[in-house]
Amino acid sequence: MGMPVDRRQVEDWLVARIATARGIGPEEVDVDESFIANGLSSVSSVALVGDLAKELGVPLPDTLTWEFPTIAALAAHVAGASTSPHDD
């Protein structure tokens, strides 16, 4: 899937994007709360995943925020998914 992705960098990127969208400081975004609790709608969640895919240069399913409903879970998944055991 490409170069390894650092979980913390993905988490920080997501926090920054959500904080900017909501007009709050990054320290006010809780990585263990759901995307909904962090102020995202279904539409904005899909857009966020699309932006993350572009940022990382990898395809990501639109449903990721439903499968991994917190920033921490999504970042861990994306970091783990960056080096698939099925890649030869």
CYANA upper distance limits for C-alpha pairs under 8 A (distance plus 0.5 A):
  1 MET  CA     58 VAL  CA      7.13
  1 MET  CA     81 ALA  CA      8.23
  1 MET  CA     82 SER  CA      5.97
  1 MET  CA     83 THR  CA      6.81
  1 MET  CA     84 SER  CA      7.54
  1 MET  CA     87 ASP  CA      8.44
  2 GLY  CA     58 VAL  CA      7.84
  2 GLY  CA     82 SER  CA      6.97
  2 GLY  CA     83 THR  CA      7.84
  3 MET  CA     82 SER  CA      7.32
  3 MET  CA     83 THR  CA      8.12
  4 PRO  CA     79 ALA  CA      7.36
  4 PRO  CA     82 SER  CA      5.82
  4 PRO  CA     83 THR  CA      6.69
  5 VAL  CA      9 GLN  CA      8.20
  5 VAL  CA     10 VAL  CA      7.99
  5 VAL  CA     56 LEU  CA      8.48
  5 VAL  CA     78 VAL  CA      7.71
  5 VAL  CA     79 ALA  CA      5.34
  5 VAL  CA     80 GLY  CA      8.38
  5 VAL  CA     82 SER  CA      6.48
  6 ASP  CA     10 VAL  CA      6.92
  6 ASP  CA     79 ALA  CA      6.16
  7 ARG  CA     11 GLU  CA      6.62
  7 ARG  CA     75 ALA  CA      5.66
  7 ARG  CA     76 ALA  CA      5.92
  7 ARG  CA     78 VAL  CA      7.79
  7 ARG  CA     79 ALA  CA      5.51
  8 ARG  CA     12 ASP  CA      6.52
  8 ARG  CA     75 ALA  CA      7.79
  9 GLN  CA     13 TRP  CA      6.56
 10 VAL  CA     14 LEU  CA      6.65
 10 VAL  CA     75 ALA  CA      5.87
 10 VAL  CA     78 VAL  CA      8.35
 10 VAL  CA     79 ALA  CA      8.22
 11 GLU  CA     15 VAL  CA      6.62
 11 GLU  CA     31 VAL  CA      8.04
 11 GLU  CA     71 ILE  CA      6.64
 11 GLU  CA     72 ALA  CA      6.87
 11 GLU  CA     75 ALA  CA      5.84
 12 ASP  CA     16 ALA  CA      6.56
 13 TRP  CA     17 ARG  CA      6.71
 14 LEU  CA     18 ILE  CA      6.65
 14 LEU  CA     71 ILE  CA      7.28
 15 VAL  CA     19 ALA  CA      6.45
 15 VAL  CA     26 PRO  CA      6.44
 15 VAL  CA     29 VAL  CA      6.72
 15 VAL  CA     31 VAL  CA      7.86
 15 VAL  CA     71 ILE  CA      8.03
 16 ALA  CA     20 THR  CA      6.56
 16 ALA  CA     26 PRO  CA      6.35
 17 ARG  CA     21 ALA  CA      6.63
 18 ILE  CA     22 ARG  CA      6.61
 18 ILE  CA     26 PRO  CA      8.44
 18 ILE  CA     29 VAL  CA      7.90
 18 ILE  CA     38 ASN  CA      7.99
 18 ILE  CA     39 GLY  CA      8.45
 18 ILE  CA     40 LEU  CA      8.38
 19 ALA  CA     23 GLY  CA      6.33
 19 ALA  CA     24 ILE  CA      5.49
 19 ALA  CA     25 GLY  CA      6.17
 19 ALA  CA     26 PRO  CA      5.69
 19 ALA  CA     28 GLU  CA      8.05
 19 ALA  CA     29 VAL  CA      7.00
 20 THR  CA     24 ILE  CA      6.94
 20 THR  CA     25 GLY  CA      8.14
 22 ARG  CA     39 GLY  CA      7.71
 24 ILE  CA     28 GLU  CA      7.13
 25 GLY  CA     29 VAL  CA      7.92
 29 VAL  CA     38 ASN  CA      7.00
 30 ASP  CA     38 ASN  CA      7.62
 30 ASP  CA     71 ILE  CA      8.48
 31 VAL  CA     70 THR  CA      6.71
 31 VAL  CA     71 ILE  CA      5.26
 31 VAL  CA     72 ALA  CA      5.74
 32 ASP  CA     70 THR  CA      6.10
 32 ASP  CA     71 ILE  CA      6.96
 32 ASP  CA     72 ALA  CA      6.42
 32 ASP  CA     73 ALA  CA      8.40
 33 GLU  CA     37 ALA  CA      6.52
 33 GLU  CA     38 ASN  CA      7.14
 33 GLU  CA     70 THR  CA      6.11
 33 GLU  CA     71 ILE  CA      7.95
 34 SER  CA     38 ASN  CA      6.74
 34 SER  CA     69 PRO  CA      5.68
 34 SER  CA     70 THR  CA      4.98
 34 SER  CA     71 ILE  CA      7.81
 35 PHE  CA     39 GLY  CA      6.97
 35 PHE  CA     40 LEU  CA      6.01
 35 PHE  CA     41 SER  CA      8.43
 35 PHE  CA     45 SER  CA      7.84
 35 PHE  CA     65 THR  CA      7.67
 35 PHE  CA     69 PRO  CA      6.50
 35 PHE  CA     70 THR  CA      6.18
 35 PHE  CA     71 ILE  CA      7.54
 36 ILE  CA     40 LEU  CA      5.40
 36 ILE  CA     41 SER  CA      6.71
 40 LEU  CA     44 SER  CA      6.11
 40 LEU  CA     45 SER  CA      6.39
 41 SER  CA     45 SER  CA      6.52
 42 SER  CA     46 VAL  CA      6.85
 43 VAL  CA     47 ALA  CA      6.82
 44 SER  CA     48 LEU  CA      6.51
 45 SER  CA     49 VAL  CA      6.82
 45 SER  CA     65 THR  CA      6.95
 46 VAL  CA     50 GLY  CA      6.75
 46 VAL  CA     62 ASP  CA      5.83
 46 VAL  CA     63 THR  CA      7.63
 46 VAL  CA     65 THR  CA      8.11
 47 ALA  CA     51 ASP  CA      6.65
 48 LEU  CA     52 LEU  CA      6.62
 49 VAL  CA     53 ALA  CA      6.60
 49 VAL  CA     60 LEU  CA      7.41
 49 VAL  CA     61 PRO  CA      8.14
 49 VAL  CA     62 ASP  CA      6.69
 49 VAL  CA     64 LEU  CA      7.61
 49 VAL  CA     65 THR  CA      8.02
 50 GLY  CA     54 LYS  CA      6.86
 50 GLY  CA     60 LEU  CA      7.71
 50 GLY  CA     62 ASP  CA      7.50
 51 ASP  CA     55 GLU  CA      6.63
 52 LEU  CA     56 LEU  CA      6.60
 53 ALA  CA     57 GLY  CA      6.21
 53 ALA  CA     58 VAL  CA      5.72
 53 ALA  CA     59 PRO  CA      6.02
 53 ALA  CA     60 LEU  CA      6.09
 54 LYS  CA     58 VAL  CA      7.22
 54 LYS  CA     59 PRO  CA      8.34
 60 LEU  CA     64 LEU  CA      7.87
 63 THR  CA     67 GLU  CA      6.95
 64 LEU  CA     68 PHE  CA      6.25
 64 LEU  CA     69 PRO  CA      8.17
 64 LEU  CA     74 LEU  CA      7.66
 65 THR  CA     69 PRO  CA      5.32
 65 THR  CA     70 THR  CA      7.72
 65 THR  CA     74 LEU  CA      7.43
 68 PHE  CA     73 ALA  CA      5.81
 68 PHE  CA     74 LEU  CA      5.49
 68 PHE  CA     77 HIS  CA      8.13
 69 PRO  CA     73 ALA  CA      7.26
 69 PRO  CA     74 LEU  CA      7.42
 70 THR  CA     74 LEU  CA      6.58
 71 ILE  CA     75 ALA  CA      6.48
 72 ALA  CA     76 ALA  CA      6.62
 73 ALA  CA     77 HIS  CA      6.62
 74 LEU  CA     78 VAL  CA      6.60
 75 ALA  CA     79 ALA  CA      6.55
 76 ALA  CA     80 GLY  CA      6.53
 77 HIS  CA     81 ALA  CA      6.26
 78 VAL  CA     82 SER  CA      6.57
 79 ALA  CA     83 THR  CA      8.33
 80 GLY  CA     84 SER  CA      8.05
 83 THR  CA     87 ASP  CA      7.92
